[in-house]
Amino acid sequence: MDIKRWVSALIGMPLVVIILVLGNTYVVDITFAIVAGLSLHEYFNAFKGKAHPVIWMGYVSSFLIALIHVIPVQHAITIVSVLIPIGITILFLQVILSNMKTNINDIAITFFGICYISLFLMFVPLIHAMEYGKFLVWLVLAAAWGTDILAYLVGKTFGKHKFSEISPNKTIEGCIAGVIGAVLFGAGLVFVFNHVFNMNFSYVTVILIEIILSVVGQIGDFAASSIKRYVGIKDFSNLIPGHGGMLDRLDSIIFIAPFAYMLIRLL
């Protein structure tokens, strides 16, 4: 058993609960702006020696998360859509002004990082700001945590069939158990919401959402692993004992958040 892993989780989870339950919209926005900034810092550092990302653009993108509810909500998606071509234009302007000291590889890695981290993470505070958002945001965490916990326990104990060389420690048994874990966590949330807070969440709908989010989250986990294998590192940093860096801890949540937003809006 990795003691550091469990101690970090026991310290970190109450902090997450306090922010998401007691924090208002702006506190959550600022928190995720900081989290995105830390994650981008780790991401950019991972590419040292392979590329020279336009770091300042990444930090600006993470800062903008703090402002998503300062502007009218109905204009938020339009503004984000406009910022994407503006961002690409600025990145190519950097190539031109630097006489190609900044090249296409640098700006591709920069833009991917902005979309992968800042844009995807932005959906967590967007969910939190929805009607019943303080409840709905826990569907994201249930999918991520339920998957991680049961996949880790079952994979470590019973896992025999390797899933992919991208992440050799992950097994098919663990991946299947992860989906079951997300379903169990999601069903547990529905029980608490309906019986303690007198809500009316559908078990069938939430379980369907959790299955999809668990699969997406595991793809996100493999995506982060593929980046680490490409740059030749084990963890993005050692910020969180037993877990690696901020990006190591958020790899599945990053992928889950936009899909959760879409599914909640649809279902």
N, C-alpha and C positions, 0 to 999 in steps of 0.2 A: 504493500500500500504506500502511495506517495503522500506522506504526511503534509508536506508543503502545499500540495495541490488542494487538499481538503481544508487546511487552515486558511488559505487564500480565499477559498469559496465561502467559508463561514464568515469571514470578515467582509468580503465584497458583496455578498447577497443582501445583507441588511442595508448597506449603502444604496444599492440599486432600488430596493423597496422604498426607502425614505424619499429618494428623488422622484420616483415615478408615482408614488401615492400622495405625498405631501407637497411636492413641487408643483408650481403653477406652469402654465405654458412657456413662459419666458425662461424659467429656471431649467426646464427640460431642453429647450432650444439651445441655451448657452452650454449646458452640460454636453450635449451631443456635438456641438461645435468644437469643444475642447477635445472630446473623444476622437472626432474625425481628424483634428490636427495632430494628435499623438499618433494615430494610426498611419497617417500620411508620412509623418516623420520616420516611422519605422519602415514603411514601404520604400521611401526614397533612399534611405540608408542601405536597404537590401541590395540596391542596384549600383552601389559604389564599385567602381572598377569596370562596370559593364556599360554604364550610360551616365549622362549628366542631365538629369531631369530639371525642368524649370520649376524649382522648388517654391518660389514665391507665389506662383499661380495656384499651386496646391493649397497653400495656407490661406490664400484669399478665398478659395472655394469652401474651405472648412469654416472660415469666419462667417460666410454668408448664411450658414445654417442658423446662426443666432438671430438672423433678421427675417426668417421666413414668415413669422407671424406679426412682424412690425408692419409689413405691407398688407393690403387687403387680401384675404384668402382667395377670392375669386380671380385675382390677378397673378397669384403665385406661380401656377403652372405655366402661364403665358410668359412670365418673366424668366423662368428657368429655361424655357424653350428658346428664348431670344439669347440668353447668356451662352448657350452651347456654341452657336456659330460665332459669336463675339470671341469666346475663348479660343476657338480654333484659329481665328484670324490673328489674335494676339500672339499665339504660339508660333505661327508661320512668320509673323513680323519679327519675332525674336531670332528666327533662323536667318532672315534677311539682314537684320541689323548686326548680327554677330558674324556675318560673312561665313556662315555655315559652321562656325565653331559649335553652335547648337545645331544638331542635325535631326533628320526625320525620326530616327530611333529615339532620341531624347524627348521629342515632343509627343511621340506615340505613347511612350511609357508615362509621361506626365498626364496626358489626356485620359489614358486608361485608368490611372490612379485616381483622378478626379471623379470619373464616372463610377468606378468600382467602390470607392470609399465615401466621398462626400455626397454624391448623388444618391447612392443606395441608402446610406445611413440617414439621410434627410427624411426618409419615410417613417422612421420611428417617431420623431416628434409630430409628424403629420397625423399619424394614427392616434397618438396621445391627445391631440387637440380635437379629435372627432367627438361627436355625441357618444357618451359612454366610453370615451377613449381611455380613461384610466383603468377600465376593465379590459377593453379590447387589446391594449398593448401587451397584456400578459399572455395573449395567444402566441405572440412572437417569441416570448421568452420560454413559454411552455414547450413550443416546438424545438427550440434550440437546446434548452437544458434537459428536457425529457429524452431527446435523441442522444445527446452527449453522455448522459449518465448511464443509461441502459446499454448503449452501444459499447461504452468503455468496460462496464462490469461483465457483460455477456461475452464480448469479444476477447477480453483478457482471460476469462475462465473457460469458455467453451469454443472459442473461435479456432477453426482449423483451415478454412478455405479462404485464401487470400483474395481480396477483391481487385486490387490494382497495384502495379509497381510504383505508381505515383506516391502511394502511402502504404508501405509494406505491412505496417502494424494493423491496418484495418482489414476486417474479415467480412465475408458475406453474412455470417451469423450475427456479427455485431451490427451491421447495417440494417438487417431485418429487425433486430431487437430495438434499434434506435427508433424506427417507425412506431413500434409498439409502445415504447417509452413516451413518445410525443402524444400518442392517442390517450395513454393513461393520464398523463399530466393534463391534457386538454379536458378530458372527462372529469377529472378532479376539480378543475377550475369551474366548469359548468355547475357541478354540484354545489360548490361554495357560493358562486354568484347567485344561483337560483334559491338556495335555502337560507343563506345568511344575509344576502343583500336584496332578496326579493326581486331578482331579475327574471327574465324569461328567455334565456339562451337555449337554443336547440342543440341537443346532444348530437344528432345526426349531422347537422351543419358544421359544428365545431370539430367533430371527429374527421369529417371530410377535409376541412381546412388543415387540420393538424397533419394528416397523412401527406397532403401535397407539400406543406411547408417543411416537413421532416425530410422528404426526398430532396427538395430544393436546397435545404440547409446542408445536407450531406454533399451535394454537388459543390456548394460553397466551400466546404471543408477541403474537398479534393482540389478545388481551384487554388486555394491558398497554399496547399502542399505543392502544387505544380510550380508555383512561383518560387517557393523556397528551394525546390530541387533545381530549378533553372539557375538560380543565383548561388547555390551551394551553401545554404545555411540550414540549421536545424530549427531555430526559432527566430522570429522577427526581432526580439529583444529579450531581456530578462527582467522586464518591468514588474511582472506579476509572478512571484515565486511559485514554481510547480506548473505554471501555465504558459510561460514564455512572455510574449509581449501583448500589448493591447490588441493588435491585429490578429494574433493567435487566438485570443479569447473571443473575438467578434467575427471570425471568418464565416460562421454559419449564419449569424444574425444579419450580417451585411447582405447576404443573398435572400434571406427570408423576408426582410422588411418590405421591399417593393411588391413582392408577390402577396404578402399579407394584406397590404393596402388595397391591391386590386381585388383580391378575393372578398375582403370585407365589404368593399363597395358593390361588388356583384351579388353577393349572397346575403 
